[in-house]
Amino acid sequence: MDAARLIRGLHLPRRLTATRLRWGLSADEAEQKALLERAESCADSTVRYEKAS
């Protein structure tokens, strides 16, 4: 893991988003707002995931 990303706090929102997408989970309004606020600082990031079967 890139230490600079971890320090900036980008790892957790990306991982949470990938997990939710993988498993088809939704986020409540408060969680979605919090993730979007954190994501503003990493607009150039890509979330990669594989759909769970």
C-alpha positions in Angstrom: 0.0 0.0 0.0 1.2 3.5 -0.8 2.1 5.2 2.5 1.2 8.6 1.1 -2.3 7.5 0.3 -2.7 6.0 3.7 -1.6 9.2 5.3 -4.0 11.3 3.3 -6.8 8.9 4.3 -7.7 7.7 0.8 -7.3 4.0 1.4 -10.3 3.4 3.6 -13.0 5.2 1.4 -11.7 3.4 -1.7 -11.8 0.0 0.1 -15.3 0.6 1.5 -16.6 1.6 -1.9 -15.0 -1.4 -3.6 -16.5 -3.7 -1.0 -20.0 -2.3 -1.3 -19.8 -2.5 -5.1 -18.5 -6.0 -5.0 -21.3 -7.3 -2.8 -24.0 -5.0 -4.2 -24.5 -3.3 -0.8 -26.0 0.1 -0.4 -25.0 3.0 1.8 -27.3 5.1 4.0 -27.5 8.8 3.3 -25.1 9.7 6.1 -22.5 7.2 5.0 -22.8 8.2 1.4 -22.3 11.9 2.3 -19.2 11.1 4.4 -17.7 8.9 1.6 -18.3 11.6 -1.0 -16.7 14.3 1.2 -13.6 12.1 1.7 -13.6 11.3 -2.1 -13.3 14.9 -3.1 -9.6 14.9 -2.3 -8.9 11.8 -4.4 -10.9 12.6 -7.6 -8.1 11.0 -9.7 -8.4 7.6 -8.0 -10.0 4.6 -9.5 -11.9 2.0 -7.5 -11.3 -1.5 -8.9 -13.5 -4.4 -7.9 -14.8 -7.8 -9.1 -18.5 -8.5 -8.6 -19.0 -11.3 -6.1 -20.8 -14.4 -7.4 
